[in-house]
Amino acid sequence: MGVDLDGPEPMYEQIADVIAARIADGTYPPRRRIPSEAGLCEEFGVARPTARSAIRLLVERGLVVTVRGKGSYVAEG
């Protein structure tokens, strides 16, 4: 599952969907970190605000929790 640069969905939504799929398939297990904003920028070729929006969307969906100064983690089941 990748991102579609020419698709109608905003990039941050597409990135959030990719990360959500990785959480669902166990690539990122509960209580483990997901990539940092910088890591998402590098992997998907986006700017930091886009990566930040993707993480915020995952938090809103209840899939991720963010710990100040530590990073973002997969929420427990």
All heavy atoms as TSV, in Angstrom:
chain	resi	resn	atom	element	x	y	z
A	1	MET	N	N	0.861	-1.184	0.000
A	1	MET	CA	C	0.000	0.000	0.000
A	1	MET	C	C	0.894	1.229	0.000
A	1	MET	O	O	1.770	1.383	0.834
A	1	MET	CB	C	-0.873	-0.033	1.258
A	1	MET	CG	C	-1.785	1.156	1.398
A	1	MET	SD	S	-2.785	0.968	2.893
A	1	MET	CE	C	-4.155	1.979	2.442
A	2	GLY	N	N	0.674	2.096	-0.967
A	2	GLY	CA	C	1.500	3.282	-1.068
A	2	GLY	C	C	0.658	4.538	-1.071
A	2	GLY	O	O	-0.517	4.515	-0.743
A	3	VAL	N	N	1.303	5.624	-1.464
A	3	VAL	CA	C	0.595	6.887	-1.548
A	3	VAL	C	C	0.440	7.263	-3.010
A	3	VAL	O	O	1.264	6.934	-3.847
A	3	VAL	CB	C	1.317	8.009	-0.764
A	3	VAL	CG1	C	1.288	7.728	0.727
A	3	VAL	CG2	C	2.731	8.194	-1.236
A	4	ASP	N	N	-0.629	7.966	-3.307
A	4	ASP	CA	C	-0.953	8.381	-4.665
A	4	ASP	C	C	-0.833	9.899	-4.737
A	4	ASP	O	O	-1.720	10.619	-4.298
A	4	ASP	CB	C	-2.374	7.918	-5.001
A	4	ASP	CG	C	-2.817	8.357	-6.393
A	4	ASP	OD1	O	-2.002	8.940	-7.141
A	4	ASP	OD2	O	-3.983	8.114	-6.727
A	5	LEU	N	N	0.299	10.359	-5.246
A	5	LEU	CA	C	0.564	11.805	-5.281
A	5	LEU	C	C	-0.488	12.575	-6.068
A	5	LEU	O	O	-0.726	13.747	-5.799
A	5	LEU	CB	C	1.951	12.075	-5.875
A	5	LEU	CG	C	3.130	11.524	-5.077
A	5	LEU	CD1	C	4.430	11.751	-5.821
A	5	LEU	CD2	C	3.182	12.142	-3.694
A	6	ASP	N	N	-1.116	11.917	-7.051
A	6	ASP	CA	C	-2.097	12.595	-7.890
A	6	ASP	C	C	-3.535	12.314	-7.463
A	6	ASP	O	O	-4.467	12.786	-8.099
A	6	ASP	CB	C	-1.907	12.171	-9.358
A	6	ASP	CG	C	-0.540	12.589	-9.887
A	6	ASP	OD1	O	-0.102	13.712	-9.549
A	6	ASP	OD2	O	0.084	11.799	-10.597
A	7	GLY	N	N	-3.707	11.548	-6.406
A	7	GLY	CA	C	-5.051	11.191	-5.956
A	7	GLY	C	C	-5.730	12.343	-5.237
A	7	GLY	O	O	-5.102	13.338	-4.863
A	8	PRO	N	N	-7.036	12.213	-5.013
A	8	PRO	CA	C	-7.808	13.292	-4.396
A	8	PRO	C	C	-7.614	13.409	-2.883
A	8	PRO	O	O	-7.851	14.478	-2.319
A	8	PRO	CB	C	-9.259	12.922	-4.721
A	8	PRO	CG	C	-9.236	11.428	-4.860
A	8	PRO	CD	C	-7.882	11.102	-5.447
A	9	GLU	N	N	-7.172	12.339	-2.232
A	9	GLU	CA	C	-7.027	12.383	-0.783
A	9	GLU	C	C	-5.773	13.162	-0.405
A	9	GLU	O	O	-4.739	13.037	-1.046
A	9	GLU	CB	C	-6.918	10.964	-0.188
A	9	GLU	CG	C	-8.080	10.056	-0.486
A	9	GLU	CD	C	-7.955	9.372	-1.842
A	9	GLU	OE1	O	-6.899	9.503	-2.501
A	9	GLU	OE2	O	-8.932	8.723	-2.255
A	10	PRO	N	N	-5.859	13.965	0.668
A	10	PRO	CA	C	-4.670	14.689	1.120
A	10	PRO	C	C	-3.552	13.708	1.489
A	10	PRO	O	O	-3.819	12.599	1.969
A	10	PRO	CB	C	-5.148	15.455	2.360
A	10	PRO	CG	C	-6.635	15.452	2.287
A	10	PRO	CD	C	-7.029	14.244	1.492
A	11	MET	N	N	-2.313	14.126	1.290
A	11	MET	CA	C	-1.164	13.261	1.586
A	11	MET	C	C	-1.181	12.772	3.027
A	11	MET	O	O	-0.893	11.606	3.287
A	11	MET	CB	C	0.150	14.006	1.318
A	11	MET	CG	C	0.579	13.991	-0.130
A	11	MET	SD	S	0.852	12.332	-0.785
A	11	MET	CE	C	2.290	11.839	0.131
A	12	TYR	N	N	-1.522	13.664	3.973
A	12	TYR	CA	C	-1.472	13.246	5.378
A	12	TYR	C	C	-2.465	12.119	5.650
A	12	TYR	O	O	-2.185	11.216	6.435
A	12	TYR	CB	C	-1.679	14.425	6.333
A	12	TYR	CG	C	-3.086	14.947	6.432
A	12	TYR	CD1	C	-3.964	14.432	7.378
A	12	TYR	CD2	C	-3.550	15.946	5.588
A	12	TYR	CE1	C	-5.269	14.906	7.482
A	12	TYR	CE2	C	-4.828	16.434	5.684
A	12	TYR	CZ	C	-5.695	15.906	6.625
A	12	TYR	OH	O	-6.982	16.369	6.721
A	13	GLU	N	N	-3.622	12.139	4.963
A	13	GLU	CA	C	-4.596	11.051	5.129
A	13	GLU	C	C	-4.046	9.751	4.561
A	13	GLU	O	O	-4.225	8.686	5.153
A	13	GLU	CB	C	-5.914	11.384	4.415
A	13	GLU	CG	C	-6.884	12.165	5.252
A	13	GLU	CD	C	-8.219	12.322	4.535
A	13	GLU	OE1	O	-8.595	11.483	3.695
A	13	GLU	OE2	O	-8.894	13.331	4.822
A	14	GLN	N	N	-3.400	9.837	3.418
A	14	GLN	CA	C	-2.836	8.639	2.800
A	14	GLN	C	C	-1.742	8.038	3.681
A	14	GLN	O	O	-1.674	6.821	3.864
A	14	GLN	CB	C	-2.271	8.972	1.420
A	14	GLN	CG	C	-3.341	9.389	0.417
A	14	GLN	CD	C	-2.741	9.609	-0.950
A	14	GLN	OE1	O	-2.083	8.717	-1.484
A	14	GLN	NE2	N	-2.957	10.779	-1.525
A	15	ILE	N	N	-0.892	8.903	4.242
A	15	ILE	CA	C	0.172	8.421	5.122
A	15	ILE	C	C	-0.439	7.782	6.364
A	15	ILE	O	O	-0.009	6.702	6.792
A	15	ILE	CB	C	1.129	9.565	5.491
A	15	ILE	CG1	C	1.886	10.024	4.240
A	15	ILE	CG2	C	2.101	9.133	6.592
A	15	ILE	CD1	C	2.647	11.324	4.417
A	16	ALA	N	N	-1.438	8.421	6.942
A	16	ALA	CA	C	-2.110	7.857	8.121
A	16	ALA	C	C	-2.697	6.490	7.786
A	16	ALA	O	O	-2.617	5.555	8.601
A	16	ALA	CB	C	-3.198	8.806	8.627
A	17	ASP	N	N	-3.268	6.343	6.595
A	17	ASP	CA	C	-3.849	5.054	6.193
A	17	ASP	C	C	-2.766	3.968	6.067
A	17	ASP	O	O	-2.980	2.814	6.437
A	17	ASP	CB	C	-4.607	5.190	4.876
A	17	ASP	CG	C	-5.921	5.946	5.027
A	17	ASP	OD1	O	-6.398	6.125	6.175
A	17	ASP	OD2	O	-6.467	6.384	3.997
A	18	VAL	N	N	-1.586	4.345	5.547
A	18	VAL	CA	C	-0.489	3.390	5.424
A	18	VAL	C	C	-0.040	2.935	6.818
A	18	VAL	O	O	0.132	1.738	7.071
A	18	VAL	CB	C	0.699	4.005	4.643
A	18	VAL	CG1	C	1.940	3.119	4.748
A	18	VAL	CG2	C	0.324	4.231	3.187
A	19	ILE	N	N	0.118	3.892	7.731
A	19	ILE	CA	C	0.549	3.560	9.094
A	19	ILE	C	C	-0.530	2.716	9.791
A	19	ILE	O	O	-0.217	1.741	10.485
A	19	ILE	CB	C	0.874	4.824	9.911
A	19	ILE	CG1	C	1.985	5.651	9.237
A	19	ILE	CG2	C	1.255	4.476	11.353
A	19	ILE	CD1	C	3.283	4.932	9.019
A	20	ALA	N	N	-1.806	3.071	9.586
A	20	ALA	CA	C	-2.908	2.301	10.177
A	20	ALA	C	C	-2.885	0.861	9.670
A	20	ALA	O	O	-3.115	-0.081	10.443
A	20	ALA	CB	C	-4.251	2.958	9.858
A	21	ALA	N	N	-2.599	0.668	8.400
A	21	ALA	CA	C	-2.522	-0.680	7.840
A	21	ALA	C	C	-1.366	-1.460	8.471
A	21	ALA	O	O	-1.491	-2.651	8.759
A	21	ALA	CB	C	-2.355	-0.620	6.320
A	22	ARG	N	N	-0.249	-0.773	8.714
A	22	ARG	CA	C	0.897	-1.434	9.346
A	22	ARG	C	C	0.577	-1.805	10.798
A	22	ARG	O	O	1.038	-2.834	11.284
A	22	ARG	CB	C	2.128	-0.528	9.288
A	22	ARG	CG	C	2.660	-0.367	7.877
A	22	ARG	CD	C	3.820	0.586	7.843
A	22	ARG	NE	N	4.265	0.820	6.477
A	22	ARG	CZ	C	5.137	1.747	6.137
A	22	ARG	NH1	N	5.672	2.528	7.058
A	22	ARG	NH2	N	5.486	1.911	4.877
A	23	ILE	N	N	-0.199	-0.967	11.468
A	23	ILE	CA	C	-0.623	-1.296	12.832
A	23	ILE	C	C	-1.533	-2.523	12.786
A	23	ILE	O	O	-1.374	-3.457	13.576
A	23	ILE	CB	C	-1.338	-0.083	13.485
A	23	ILE	CG1	C	-0.317	1.027	13.768
A	23	ILE	CG2	C	-2.055	-0.509	14.769
A	23	ILE	CD1	C	-0.940	2.360	14.173
A	24	ALA	N	N	-2.463	-2.537	11.836
A	24	ALA	CA	C	-3.417	-3.648	11.716
A	24	ALA	C	C	-2.718	-4.963	11.405
A	24	ALA	O	O	-3.109	-6.016	11.918
A	24	ALA	CB	C	-4.461	-3.331	10.648
A	25	ASP	N	N	-1.650	-4.910	10.582
A	25	ASP	CA	C	-0.995	-6.170	10.207
A	25	ASP	C	C	0.130	-6.567	11.164
A	25	ASP	O	O	0.807	-7.567	10.954
A	25	ASP	CB	C	-0.520	-6.139	8.750
A	25	ASP	CG	C	0.710	-5.267	8.509
A	25	ASP	OD1	O	1.386	-4.844	9.481
A	25	ASP	OD2	O	1.013	-5.007	7.324
A	26	GLY	N	N	0.328	-5.768	12.221
A	26	GLY	CA	C	1.311	-6.133	13.230
A	26	GLY	C	C	2.718	-5.639	12.971
A	26	GLY	O	O	3.631	-5.909	13.750
A	27	THR	N	N	2.927	-4.904	11.868
A	27	THR	CA	C	4.250	-4.333	11.608
A	27	THR	C	C	4.667	-3.442	12.769
A	27	THR	O	O	5.819	-3.470	13.210
A	27	THR	CB	C	4.250	-3.533	10.288
A	27	THR	OG1	O	3.872	-4.401	9.215
A	27	THR	CG2	C	5.623	-2.939	9.988
A	28	TYR	N	N	3.708	-2.648	13.257
A	28	TYR	CA	C	3.925	-1.825	14.446
A	28	TYR	C	C	3.017	-2.361	15.546
A	28	TYR	O	O	1.820	-2.076	15.555
A	28	TYR	CB	C	3.605	-0.353	14.176
A	28	TYR	CG	C	4.401	0.271	13.047
A	28	TYR	CD1	C	3.782	1.086	12.113
A	28	TYR	CD2	C	5.767	0.054	12.919
A	28	TYR	CE1	C	4.503	1.668	11.081
A	28	TYR	CE2	C	6.487	0.623	11.884
A	28	TYR	CZ	C	5.847	1.436	10.967
A	28	TYR	OH	O	6.556	2.001	9.948
A	29	PRO	N	N	3.562	-3.162	16.460
A	29	PRO	CA	C	2.721	-3.758	17.509
A	29	PRO	C	C	2.348	-2.759	18.602
A	29	PRO	O	O	2.972	-1.698	18.722
A	29	PRO	CB	C	3.590	-4.890	18.060
A	29	PRO	CG	C	4.990	-4.534	17.691
A	29	PRO	CD	C	4.934	-3.647	16.492
A	30	PRO	N	N	1.346	-3.087	19.420
A	30	PRO	CA	C	0.942	-2.215	20.523
A	30	PRO	C	C	2.118	-1.869	21.435
A	30	PRO	O	O	3.001	-2.694	21.656
A	30	PRO	CB	C	-0.116	-3.043	21.271
A	30	PRO	CG	C	-0.662	-3.964	20.225
A	30	PRO	CD	C	0.509	-4.282	19.330
A	31	ARG	N	N	2.106	-0.652	21.913
A	31	ARG	CA	C	3.096	-0.129	22.858
A	31	ARG	C	C	4.474	0.063	22.250
A	31	ARG	O	O	5.451	0.261	22.958
A	31	ARG	CB	C	3.189	-0.991	24.122
A	31	ARG	CG	C	1.892	-1.081	24.900
A	31	ARG	CD	C	1.983	-1.958	26.133
A	31	ARG	NE	N	3.179	-1.716	26.929
A	31	ARG	CZ	C	3.313	-0.750	27.852
A	31	ARG	NH1	N	2.332	0.084	28.074
A	31	ARG	NH2	N	4.441	-0.629	28.530
A	32	ARG	N	N	4.571	0.000	20.928
A	32	ARG	CA	C	5.852	0.228	20.251
A	32	ARG	C	C	5.747	1.495	19.417
A	32	ARG	O	O	4.674	1.864	18.951
A	32	ARG	CB	C	6.230	-0.959	19.360
A	32	ARG	CG	C	6.503	-2.221	20.150
A	32	ARG	CD	C	7.748	-2.082	21.026
A	32	ARG	NE	N	7.856	-3.141	21.997
A	32	ARG	CZ	C	7.652	-2.991	23.300
A	32	ARG	NH1	N	7.296	-1.826	23.794
A	32	ARG	NH2	N	7.795	-4.009	24.118
A	33	ARG	N	N	6.891	2.125	19.212
A	33	ARG	CA	C	6.910	3.390	18.493
A	33	ARG	C	C	6.630	3.228	17.008
A	33	ARG	O	O	7.034	2.240	16.406
A	33	ARG	CB	C	8.275	4.053	18.653
A	33	ARG	CG	C	8.375	4.882	19.897
A	33	ARG	CD	C	9.796	5.137	20.253
A	33	ARG	NE	N	10.284	6.339	19.591
A	33	ARG	CZ	C	11.339	6.997	20.019
A	33	ARG	NH1	N	11.997	6.589	21.069
A	33	ARG	NH2	N	11.742	8.058	19.382
A	34	ILE	N	N	5.967	4.233	16.487
A	34	ILE	CA	C	5.859	4.365	15.035
A	34	ILE	C	C	6.984	5.314	14.608
A	34	ILE	O	O	7.605	5.957	15.464
A	34	ILE	CB	C	4.468	4.901	14.602
A	34	ILE	CG1	C	4.227	6.329	15.110
A	34	ILE	CG2	C	3.364	3.950	15.055
A	34	ILE	CD1	C	3.030	7.011	14.466
A	35	PRO	N	N	7.257	5.432	13.320
A	35	PRO	CA	C	8.316	6.342	12.897
A	35	PRO	C	C	8.043	7.779	13.357
A	35	PRO	O	O	6.891	8.207	13.449
A	35	PRO	CB	C	8.283	6.239	11.373
A	35	PRO	CG	C	7.699	4.896	11.101
A	35	PRO	CD	C	6.690	4.679	12.197
A	36	SER	N	N	9.118	8.494	13.608
A	36	SER	CA	C	9.019	9.902	14.005
A	36	SER	C	C	8.541	10.752	12.835
A	36	SER	O	O	8.483	10.277	11.688
A	36	SER	CB	C	10.399	10.397	14.435
A	36	SER	OG	O	11.280	10.353	13.312
A	37	GLU	N	N	8.223	12.013	13.118
A	37	GLU	CA	C	7.865	12.932	12.036
A	37	GLU	C	C	8.981	12.957	10.992
A	37	GLU	O	O	8.716	12.891	9.792
A	37	GLU	CB	C	7.640	14.341	12.580
A	37	GLU	CG	C	6.371	14.503	13.365
A	37	GLU	CD	C	6.206	15.901	13.940
A	37	GLU	OE1	O	7.010	16.794	13.634
A	37	GLU	OE2	O	5.258	16.095	14.717
A	38	ALA	N	N	10.223	13.044	11.466
A	38	ALA	CA	C	11.357	13.075	10.535
A	38	ALA	C	C	11.419	11.791	9.704
A	38	ALA	O	O	11.702	11.834	8.498
A	38	ALA	CB	C	12.659	13.286	11.297
A	39	GLY	N	N	11.145	10.658	10.346
A	39	GLY	CA	C	11.140	9.387	9.638
A	39	GLY	C	C	10.060	9.321	8.568
A	39	GLY	O	O	10.284	8.814	7.467
A	40	LEU	N	N	8.881	9.861	8.890
A	40	LEU	CA	C	7.792	9.894	7.900
A	40	LEU	C	C	8.141	10.833	6.756
A	40	LEU	O	O	7.862	10.527	5.593
A	40	LEU	CB	C	6.483	10.324	8.564
A	40	LEU	CG	C	5.898	9.347	9.591
A	40	LEU	CD1	C	4.638	9.933	10.217
A	40	LEU	CD2	C	5.608	7.993	8.979
A	41	CYS	N	N	8.769	11.967	7.077
A	41	CYS	CA	C	9.189	12.910	6.033
A	41	CYS	C	C	10.125	12.222	5.052
A	41	CYS	O	O	9.981	12.365	3.832
A	41	CYS	CB	C	9.909	14.115	6.647
A	41	CYS	SG	S	8.857	15.194	7.613
A	42	GLU	N	N	11.065	11.469	5.607
A	42	GLU	CA	C	12.047	10.789	4.772
A	42	GLU	C	C	11.398	9.681	3.946
A	42	GLU	O	O	11.623	9.573	2.739
A	42	GLU	CB	C	13.145	10.212	5.661
A	42	GLU	CG	C	14.316	9.670	4.903
A	42	GLU	CD	C	15.428	9.214	5.832
A	42	GLU	OE1	O	15.763	9.945	6.782
A	42	GLU	OE2	O	15.939	8.100	5.602
A	43	GLU	N	N	10.574	8.854	4.592
A	43	GLU	CA	C	9.968	7.719	3.878
A	43	GLU	C	C	9.020	8.152	2.774
A	43	GLU	O	O	9.011	7.575	1.688
A	43	GLU	CB	C	9.213	6.817	4.860
A	43	GLU	CG	C	8.559	5.635	4.163
A	43	GLU	CD	C	7.852	4.666	5.101
A	43	GLU	OE1	O	8.012	4.781	6.338
A	43	GLU	OE2	O	7.143	3.790	4.586
A	44	PHE	N	N	8.204	9.181	3.060
A	44	PHE	CA	C	7.155	9.562	2.107
A	44	PHE	C	C	7.489	10.815	1.299
A	44	PHE	O	O	6.701	11.214	0.439
A	44	PHE	CB	C	5.823	9.754	2.846
A	44	PHE	CG	C	5.291	8.478	3.444
A	44	PHE	CD1	C	5.438	8.209	4.794
A	44	PHE	CD2	C	4.665	7.531	2.649
A	44	PHE	CE1	C	4.966	7.031	5.351
A	44	PHE	CE2	C	4.190	6.343	3.186
A	44	PHE	CZ	C	4.339	6.087	4.536
A	45	GLY	N	N	8.613	11.448	1.593
A	45	GLY	CA	C	9.019	12.630	0.832
A	45	GLY	C	C	8.100	13.821	1.046
A	45	GLY	O	O	7.776	14.528	0.097
A	46	VAL	N	N	7.669	14.007	2.292
A	46	VAL	CA	C	6.763	15.114	2.609
A	46	VAL	C	C	7.414	16.061	3.610
A	46	VAL	O	O	8.426	15.733	4.226
A	46	VAL	CB	C	5.418	14.600	3.181
A	46	VAL	CG1	C	4.672	13.769	2.140
A	46	VAL	CG2	C	5.626	13.791	4.453
A	47	ALA	N	N	6.800	17.229	3.783
A	47	ALA	CA	C	7.271	18.203	4.753
A	47	ALA	C	C	6.785	17.823	6.146
A	47	ALA	O	O	5.811	17.087	6.308
A	47	ALA	CB	C	6.770	19.598	4.381
A	48	ARG	N	N	7.462	18.364	7.163
A	48	ARG	CA	C	7.131	18.023	8.548
A	48	ARG	C	C	5.668	18.311	8.914
A	48	ARG	O	O	5.043	17.499	9.594
A	48	ARG	CB	C	8.084	18.744	9.499
A	48	ARG	CG	C	8.034	18.153	10.888
A	48	ARG	CD	C	9.121	18.724	11.765
A	48	ARG	NE	N	10.409	18.118	11.518
A	48	ARG	CZ	C	10.925	17.151	12.282
A	48	ARG	NH1	N	10.253	16.691	13.317
A	48	ARG	NH2	N	12.096	16.652	12.016
A	49	PRO	N	N	5.078	19.442	8.479
A	49	PRO	CA	C	3.663	19.655	8.835
A	49	PRO	C	C	2.738	18.556	8.310
A	49	PRO	O	O	1.756	18.209	8.960
A	49	PRO	CB	C	3.332	21.010	8.201
A	49	PRO	CG	C	4.648	21.712	8.131
A	49	PRO	CD	C	5.660	20.620	7.833
A	50	THR	N	N	3.058	17.997	7.158
A	50	THR	CA	C	2.259	16.898	6.603
A	50	THR	C	C	2.395	15.655	7.477
A	50	THR	O	O	1.397	14.995	7.799
A	50	THR	CB	C	2.697	16.593	5.155
A	50	THR	OG1	O	2.555	17.782	4.374
A	50	THR	CG2	C	1.865	15.483	4.540
A	51	ALA	N	N	3.622	15.352	7.890
A	51	ALA	CA	C	3.858	14.206	8.771
A	51	ALA	C	C	3.143	14.417	10.100
A	51	ALA	O	O	2.521	13.496	10.638
A	51	ALA	CB	C	5.354	14.016	8.989
A	52	ARG	N	N	3.209	15.635	10.625
A	52	ARG	CA	C	2.560	15.957	11.905
A	52	ARG	C	C	1.050	15.758	11.783
A	52	ARG	O	O	0.417	15.219	12.694
A	52	ARG	CB	C	2.889	17.403	12.273
A	52	ARG	CG	C	2.469	17.793	13.678
A	52	ARG	CD	C	3.030	19.164	14.050
A	52	ARG	NE	N	4.488	19.113	14.082
A	52	ARG	CZ	C	5.288	20.062	13.577
A	52	ARG	NH1	N	4.789	21.131	13.008
A	52	ARG	NH2	N	6.591	19.937	13.652
A	53	SER	N	N	0.476	16.181	10.664
A	53	SER	CA	C	-0.971	16.013	10.449
A	53	SER	C	C	-1.351	14.539	10.375
A	53	SER	O	O	-2.408	14.148	10.876
A	53	SER	CB	C	-1.402	16.722	9.161
A	53	SER	OG	O	-1.263	18.118	9.298
A	54	ALA	N	N	-0.500	13.730	9.768
A	54	ALA	CA	C	-0.775	12.287	9.682
A	54	ALA	C	C	-0.795	11.669	11.082
A	54	ALA	O	O	-1.700	10.897	11.411
A	54	ALA	CB	C	0.274	11.602	8.807
A	55	ILE	N	N	0.179	12.037	11.901
A	55	ILE	CA	C	0.226	11.499	13.266
A	55	ILE	C	C	-0.985	11.985	14.058
A	55	ILE	O	O	-1.614	11.214	14.785
A	55	ILE	CB	C	1.555	11.873	13.959
A	55	ILE	CG1	C	2.708	11.123	13.271
A	55	ILE	CG2	C	1.503	11.550	15.456
A	55	ILE	CD1	C	4.091	11.543	13.727
A	56	ARG	N	N	-1.346	13.265	13.898
A	56	ARG	CA	C	-2.507	13.808	14.609
A	56	ARG	C	C	-3.765	13.031	14.222
A	56	ARG	O	O	-4.599	12.727	15.078
A	56	ARG	CB	C	-2.672	15.294	14.297
A	56	ARG	CG	C	-3.751	15.961	15.148
A	56	ARG	CD	C	-3.883	17.460	14.927
A	56	ARG	NE	N	-2.632	18.141	14.683
A	56	ARG	CZ	C	-2.333	18.801	13.561
A	56	ARG	NH1	N	-3.195	18.867	12.572
A	56	ARG	NH2	N	-1.168	19.398	13.416
A	57	LEU	N	N	-3.908	12.691	12.948
A	57	LEU	CA	C	-5.076	11.936	12.495
A	57	LEU	C	C	-5.098	10.540	13.129
A	57	LEU	O	O	-6.159	10.062	13.548
A	57	LEU	CB	C	-5.068	11.845	10.965
A	57	LEU	CG	C	-6.271	11.179	10.311
A	57	LEU	CD1	C	-7.578	11.867	10.695
A	57	LEU	CD2	C	-6.111	11.183	8.794
A	58	LEU	N	N	-3.939	9.907	13.247
A	58	LEU	CA	C	-3.865	8.591	13.892
A	58	LEU	C	C	-4.247	8.689	15.366
A	58	LEU	O	O	-4.916	7.793	15.892
A	58	LEU	CB	C	-2.462	8.011	13.743
A	58	LEU	CG	C	-2.091	7.586	12.317
A	58	LEU	CD1	C	-0.588	7.406	12.187
A	58	LEU	CD2	C	-2.825	6.320	11.910
A	59	VAL	N	N	-3.849	9.777	16.027
A	59	VAL	CA	C	-4.234	9.996	17.421
A	59	VAL	C	C	-5.751	10.159	17.515
A	59	VAL	O	O	-6.403	9.560	18.369
A	59	VAL	CB	C	-3.493	11.226	18.014
A	59	VAL	CG1	C	-4.075	11.614	19.365
A	59	VAL	CG2	C	-2.001	10.937	18.135
A	60	GLU	N	N	-6.321	10.969	16.600
A	60	GLU	CA	C	-7.778	11.183	16.596
A	60	GLU	C	C	-8.529	9.876	16.379
A	60	GLU	O	O	-9.609	9.683	16.926
A	60	GLU	CB	C	-8.163	12.197	15.511
A	60	GLU	CG	C	-7.751	13.618	15.830
A	60	GLU	CD	C	-7.942	14.563	14.651
A	60	GLU	OE1	O	-8.521	14.159	13.612
A	60	GLU	OE2	O	-7.496	15.719	14.769
A	61	ARG	N	N	-7.962	8.989	15.586
A	61	ARG	CA	C	-8.594	7.688	15.318
A	61	ARG	C	C	-8.409	6.710	16.481
A	61	ARG	O	O	-8.936	5.604	16.448
A	61	ARG	CB	C	-7.999	7.063	14.049
A	61	ARG	CG	C	-8.360	7.790	12.770
A	61	ARG	CD	C	-7.724	7.091	11.586
A	61	ARG	NE	N	-7.975	7.757	10.328
A	61	ARG	CZ	C	-7.433	7.377	9.171
A	61	ARG	NH1	N	-6.610	6.342	9.120
A	61	ARG	NH2	N	-7.697	8.023	8.062
A	62	GLY	N	N	-7.599	7.092	17.473
A	62	GLY	CA	C	-7.374	6.228	18.623
A	62	GLY	C	C	-6.361	5.120	18.383
A	62	GLY	O	O	-6.259	4.190	19.178
A	63	LEU	N	N	-5.604	5.218	17.299
A	63	LEU	CA	C	-4.634	4.176	16.978
A	63	LEU	C	C	-3.267	4.433	17.603
A	63	LEU	O	O	-2.475	3.506	17.787
A	63	LEU	CB	C	-4.468	4.064	15.455
A	63	LEU	CG	C	-5.713	3.613	14.694
A	63	LEU	CD1	C	-5.478	3.696	13.198
A	63	LEU	CD2	C	-6.094	2.208	15.098
A	64	VAL	N	N	-2.988	5.707	17.893
A	64	VAL	CA	C	-1.661	6.107	18.351
A	64	VAL	C	C	-1.801	7.048	19.535
A	64	VAL	O	O	-2.759	7.827	19.601
A	64	VAL	CB	C	-0.914	6.806	17.176
A	64	VAL	CG1	C	0.337	7.528	17.633
A	64	VAL	CG2	C	-0.568	5.809	16.085
A	65	VAL	N	N	-0.863	6.963	20.457
A	65	VAL	CA	C	-0.762	7.938	21.545
A	65	VAL	C	C	0.612	8.595	21.444
A	65	VAL	O	O	1.592	7.940	21.102
A	65	VAL	CB	C	-0.956	7.300	22.940
A	65	VAL	CG1	C	-2.370	6.799	23.118
A	65	VAL	CG2	C	0.038	6.190	23.185
A	66	THR	N	N	0.647	9.891	21.717
A	66	THR	CA	C	1.896	10.629	21.654
A	66	THR	C	C	2.349	10.968	23.060
A	66	THR	O	O	1.559	11.443	23.875
A	66	THR	CB	C	1.722	11.908	20.808
A	66	THR	OG1	O	1.323	11.513	19.492
A	66	THR	CG2	C	3.009	12.690	20.706
A	67	VAL	N	N	3.610	10.684	23.355
A	67	VAL	CA	C	4.202	10.971	24.657
A	67	VAL	C	C	5.230	12.078	24.449
A	67	VAL	O	O	6.210	11.884	23.721
A	67	VAL	CB	C	4.871	9.707	25.254
A	67	VAL	CG1	C	5.487	10.024	26.612
A	67	VAL	CG2	C	3.869	8.570	25.359
A	68	ARG	N	N	4.991	13.228	25.070
A	68	ARG	CA	C	5.869	14.374	24.880
A	68	ARG	C	C	7.314	14.007	25.226
A	68	ARG	O	O	7.594	13.437	26.263
A	68	ARG	CB	C	5.403	15.543	25.764
A	68	ARG	CG	C	6.165	16.827	25.503
A	68	ARG	CD	C	5.624	17.986	26.311
A	68	ARG	NE	N	4.261	18.346	25.955
A	68	ARG	CZ	C	3.915	19.088	24.918
A	68	ARG	NH1	N	4.842	19.524	24.093
A	68	ARG	NH2	N	2.657	19.385	24.687
A	69	GLY	N	N	8.202	14.311	24.292
A	69	GLY	CA	C	9.610	14.054	24.504
A	69	GLY	C	C	10.052	12.631	24.216
A	69	GLY	O	O	11.241	12.332	24.236
A	70	LYS	N	N	9.101	11.735	23.926
A	70	LYS	CA	C	9.458	10.324	23.665
A	70	LYS	C	C	9.068	9.860	22.277
A	70	LYS	O	O	9.739	9.026	21.700
A	70	LYS	CB	C	8.812	9.409	24.705
A	70	LYS	CG	C	9.452	9.550	26.077
A	70	LYS	CD	C	9.043	8.447	27.000
A	70	LYS	CE	C	9.794	7.173	26.650
A	70	LYS	NZ	N	9.503	6.063	27.545
A	71	GLY	N	N	7.944	10.343	21.766
A	71	GLY	CA	C	7.517	9.910	20.439
A	71	GLY	C	C	6.080	9.442	20.444
A	71	GLY	O	O	5.335	9.644	21.406
A	72	SER	N	N	5.695	8.820	19.339
A	72	SER	CA	C	4.336	8.322	19.164
A	72	SER	C	C	4.341	6.807	19.183
A	72	SER	O	O	5.205	6.173	18.547
A	72	SER	CB	C	3.751	8.834	17.847
A	72	SER	OG	O	3.690	10.250	17.863
A	73	TYR	N	N	3.389	6.251	19.909
A	73	TYR	CA	C	3.327	4.802	20.121
A	73	TYR	C	C	1.978	4.259	19.683
A	73	TYR	O	O	0.959	4.960	19.776
A	73	TYR	CB	C	3.504	4.478	21.608
A	73	TYR	CG	C	4.863	4.836	22.139
A	73	TYR	CD1	C	5.192	6.136	22.471
A	73	TYR	CD2	C	5.843	3.856	22.288
A	73	TYR	CE1	C	6.457	6.469	22.957
A	73	TYR	CE2	C	7.107	4.164	22.770
A	73	TYR	CZ	C	7.407	5.472	23.099
A	73	TYR	OH	O	8.645	5.802	23.573
A	74	VAL	N	N	1.967	2.995	19.264
A	74	VAL	CA	C	0.716	2.313	18.932
A	74	VAL	C	C	-0.085	2.156	20.231
A	74	VAL	O	O	0.459	1.730	21.256
A	74	VAL	CB	C	0.988	0.945	18.297
A	74	VAL	CG1	C	-0.320	0.208	18.032
A	74	VAL	CG2	C	1.803	1.111	17.005
A	75	ALA	N	N	-1.347	2.532	20.178
A	75	ALA	CA	C	-2.228	2.412	21.353
A	75	ALA	C	C	-2.447	0.927	21.666
A	75	ALA	O	O	-2.388	0.067	20.781
A	75	ALA	CB	C	-3.560	3.101	21.080
A	76	GLU	N	N	-2.736	0.654	22.936
A	76	GLU	CA	C	-3.027	-0.734	23.322
A	76	GLU	C	C	-4.422	-1.114	22.870
A	76	GLU	O	O	-5.344	-0.332	23.006
A	76	GLU	CB	C	-2.902	-0.883	24.842
A	76	GLU	CG	C	-1.477	-0.790	25.310
A	76	GLU	CD	C	-1.322	-1.162	26.765
A	76	GLU	OE1	O	-1.530	-2.348	27.069
A	76	GLU	OE2	O	-1.016	-0.277	27.561
A	77	GLY	N	N	-4.544	-2.318	22.328
A	77	GLY	CA	C	-5.703	-2.930	21.799
A	77	GLY	C	C	-7.028	-2.422	22.152
A	77	GLY	O	O	-8.036	-2.772	21.850
